[in-house]
């Protein structure tokens, strides 16, 4: 497992080419979390 620290980023249409389903640029805040190092399939 790898620790991913908390942080923020800008999400959305930076180029003014969005469709009705896309949002304008907005800041997203994420809490810290752990992620597996390797991809795992379920099956």
N, CA, C and O atoms as a GROMACS GRO file, in nm:
protein
  172
    1UNK      N    1   0.084  -0.118   0.000
    1UNK     CA    2   0.000   0.000   0.000
    1UNK      C    3   0.089   0.125   0.000
    1UNK      O    4   0.197   0.128   0.059
    2UNK      N    5   0.039   0.226  -0.068
    2UNK     CA    6   0.110   0.353  -0.077
    2UNK      C    7   0.020   0.462  -0.018
    2UNK      O    8  -0.099   0.467  -0.047
    3UNK      N    9   0.078   0.547   0.065
    3UNK     CA   10   0.003   0.656   0.126
    3UNK      C   11  -0.006   0.772   0.028
    3UNK      O   12   0.096   0.819  -0.022
    4UNK      N   13  -0.127   0.819   0.001
    4UNK     CA   14  -0.150   0.936  -0.084
    4UNK      C   15  -0.193   1.049   0.009
    4UNK      O   16  -0.298   1.041   0.072
    5UNK      N   17  -0.113   1.156   0.019
    5UNK     CA   18  -0.146   1.263   0.113
    5UNK      C   19  -0.267   1.344   0.069
    5UNK      O   20  -0.304   1.345  -0.048
    6UNK      N   21  -0.328   1.412   0.164
    6UNK     CA   22  -0.441   1.500   0.135
    6UNK      C   23  -0.394   1.614   0.045
    6UNK      O   24  -0.277   1.652   0.048
    7UNK      N   25  -0.485   1.668  -0.033
    7UNK     CA   26  -0.449   1.779  -0.120
    7UNK      C   27  -0.570   1.830  -0.196
    7UNK      O   28  -0.683   1.788  -0.172
    8UNK      N   29  -0.543   1.922  -0.287
    8UNK     CA   30  -0.650   1.979  -0.368
    8UNK      C   31  -0.601   1.995  -0.511
    8UNK      O   32  -0.480   2.000  -0.537
    9UNK      N   33  -0.696   2.002  -0.604
    9UNK     CA   34  -0.662   2.025  -0.744
    9UNK      C   35  -0.780   2.092  -0.812
    9UNK      O   36  -0.892   2.091  -0.760
   10UNK      N   37  -0.755   2.151  -0.928
   10UNK     CA   38  -0.861   2.215  -1.005
   10UNK      C   39  -0.917   2.114  -1.104
   10UNK      O   40  -0.842   2.054  -1.181
   11UNK      N   41  -1.049   2.098  -1.102
   11UNK     CA   42  -1.117   2.002  -1.189
   11UNK      C   43  -1.218   2.079  -1.274
   11UNK      O   44  -1.284   2.169  -1.224
   12UNK      N   45  -1.230   2.044  -1.399
   12UNK     CA   46  -1.329   2.108  -1.485
   12UNK      C   47  -1.271   2.150  -1.618
   12UNK      O   48  -1.160   2.112  -1.654
   13UNK      N   49  -1.347   2.229  -1.690
   13UNK     CA   50  -1.311   2.270  -1.825
   13UNK      C   51  -1.224   2.395  -1.822
   13UNK      O   52  -1.272   2.506  -1.797
   14UNK      N   53  -1.094   2.377  -1.846
   14UNK     CA   54  -0.998   2.488  -1.847
   14UNK      C   55  -0.997   2.562  -1.980
   14UNK      O   56  -0.938   2.670  -1.989
   15UNK      N   57  -1.059   2.508  -2.084
   15UNK     CA   58  -1.048   2.564  -2.219
   15UNK      C   59  -1.177   2.627  -2.271
   15UNK      O   60  -1.180   2.675  -2.385
   16UNK      N   61  -1.282   2.627  -2.192
   16UNK     CA   62  -1.408   2.687  -2.235
   16UNK      C   63  -1.480   2.609  -2.343
   16UNK      O   64  -1.556   2.666  -2.421
   17UNK      N   65  -1.457   2.477  -2.347
   17UNK     CA   66  -1.518   2.392  -2.449
   17UNK      C   67  -1.611   2.288  -2.386
   17UNK      O   68  -1.632   2.181  -2.444
   18UNK      N   69  -1.666   2.318  -2.270
   18UNK     CA   70  -1.744   2.218  -2.197
   18UNK      C   71  -1.880   2.194  -2.261
   18UNK      O   72  -1.935   2.279  -2.330
   19UNK      N   73  -1.932   2.075  -2.235
   19UNK     CA   74  -2.068   2.042  -2.276
   19UNK      C   75  -2.160   2.066  -2.156
   19UNK      O   76  -2.113   2.105  -2.049
   20UNK      N   77  -2.287   2.042  -2.174
   20UNK     CA   78  -2.384   2.066  -2.067
   20UNK      C   79  -2.357   1.980  -1.944
   20UNK      O   80  -2.392   2.020  -1.833
   21UNK      N   81  -2.295   1.862  -1.962
   21UNK     CA   82  -2.271   1.772  -1.850
   21UNK      C   83  -2.144   1.807  -1.772
   21UNK      O   84  -2.124   1.757  -1.661
   22UNK      N   85  -2.059   1.891  -1.827
   22UNK     CA   86  -1.934   1.927  -1.760
   22UNK      C   87  -1.950   2.056  -1.681
   22UNK      O   88  -2.031   2.141  -1.714
   23UNK      N   89  -1.871   2.067  -1.576
   23UNK     CA   90  -1.877   2.184  -1.490
   23UNK      C   91  -1.760   2.277  -1.520
   23UNK      O   92  -1.659   2.236  -1.575
   24UNK      N   93  -1.777   2.402  -1.481
   24UNK     CA   94  -1.668   2.497  -1.490
   24UNK      C   95  -1.558   2.456  -1.392
   24UNK      O   96  -1.580   2.371  -1.306
   25UNK      N   97  -1.442   2.515  -1.405
   25UNK     CA   98  -1.330   2.482  -1.318
   25UNK      C   99  -1.368   2.509  -1.172
   25UNK      O  100  -1.421   2.615  -1.139
   26UNK      N  101  -1.341   2.410  -1.087
   26UNK     CA  102  -1.366   2.425  -0.945
   26UNK      C  103  -1.261   2.346  -0.868
   26UNK      O  104  -1.206   2.248  -0.919
   27UNK      N  105  -1.233   2.388  -0.746
   27UNK     CA  106  -1.132   2.323  -0.664
   27UNK      C  107  -1.194   2.204  -0.592
   27UNK      O  108  -1.304   2.213  -0.537
   28UNK      N  109  -1.122   2.091  -0.594
   28UNK     CA  110  -1.165   1.969  -0.527
   28UNK      C  111  -1.065   1.938  -0.416
   28UNK      O  112  -0.944   1.938  -0.439
   29UNK      N  113  -1.115   1.913  -0.296
   29UNK     CA  114  -1.032   1.879  -0.180
   29UNK      C  115  -1.046   1.729  -0.153
   29UNK      O  116  -1.158   1.677  -0.146
   30UNK      N  117  -0.933   1.660  -0.138
   30UNK     CA  118  -0.936   1.517  -0.110
   30UNK      C  119  -0.867   1.490   0.023
   30UNK      O  120  -0.765   1.551   0.055
   31UNK      N  121  -0.924   1.397   0.100
   31UNK     CA  122  -0.859   1.351   0.222
   31UNK      C  123  -0.747   1.255   0.185
   31UNK      O  124  -0.743   1.203   0.074
   32UNK      N  125  -0.656   1.231   0.278
   32UNK     CA  126  -0.549   1.134   0.257
   32UNK      C  127  -0.609   0.993   0.249
   32UNK      O  128  -0.712   0.966   0.311
   33UNK      N  129  -0.544   0.904   0.172
   33UNK     CA  130  -0.593   0.766   0.161
   33UNK      C  131  -0.478   0.675   0.122
   33UNK      O  132  -0.369   0.722   0.086
   34UNK      N  133  -0.501   0.546   0.128
   34UNK     CA  134  -0.403   0.446   0.085
   34UNK      C  135  -0.451   0.382  -0.044
   34UNK      O  136  -0.571   0.364  -0.065
   35UNK      N  137  -0.355   0.348  -0.132
   35UNK     CA  138  -0.387   0.284  -0.259
   35UNK      C  139  -0.291   0.166  -0.279
   35UNK      O  140  -0.173   0.175  -0.246
   36UNK      N  141  -0.343   0.057  -0.333
   36UNK     CA  142  -0.256  -0.057  -0.363
   36UNK      C  143  -0.151  -0.018  -0.465
   36UNK      O  144  -0.177   0.064  -0.553
   37UNK      N  145  -0.034  -0.076  -0.453
   37UNK     CA  146   0.076  -0.049  -0.546
   37UNK      C  147   0.049  -0.110  -0.682
   37UNK      O  148   0.088  -0.054  -0.785
   38UNK      N  149  -0.016  -0.226  -0.684
   38UNK     CA  150  -0.039  -0.298  -0.809
   38UNK      C  151  -0.188  -0.310  -0.838
   38UNK      O  152  -0.269  -0.326  -0.746
   39UNK      N  153  -0.224  -0.303  -0.965
   39UNK     CA  154  -0.362  -0.322  -1.006
   39UNK      C  155  -0.402  -0.467  -0.983
   39UNK      O  156  -0.323  -0.558  -1.008
   40UNK      N  157  -0.524  -0.488  -0.936
   40UNK     CA  158  -0.573  -0.623  -0.908
   40UNK      C  159  -0.705  -0.641  -0.981
   40UNK      O  160  -0.792  -0.554  -0.976
   41UNK      N  161  -0.720  -0.755  -1.048
   41UNK     CA  162  -0.847  -0.785  -1.113
   41UNK      C  163  -0.930  -0.872  -1.020
   41UNK      O  164  -0.876  -0.947  -0.939
   42UNK      N  165  -1.059  -0.862  -1.032
   42UNK     CA  166  -1.149  -0.943  -0.951
   42UNK      C  167  -1.220  -1.039  -1.045
   42UNK      O  168  -1.291  -0.997  -1.136
   43UNK      N  169  -1.201  -1.165  -1.022
   43UNK     CA  170  -1.268  -1.257  -1.110
   43UNK      C  171  -1.227  -1.399  -1.092
   43UNK      O  172  -1.277  -1.488  -1.162
   0.00000   0.00000   0.00000
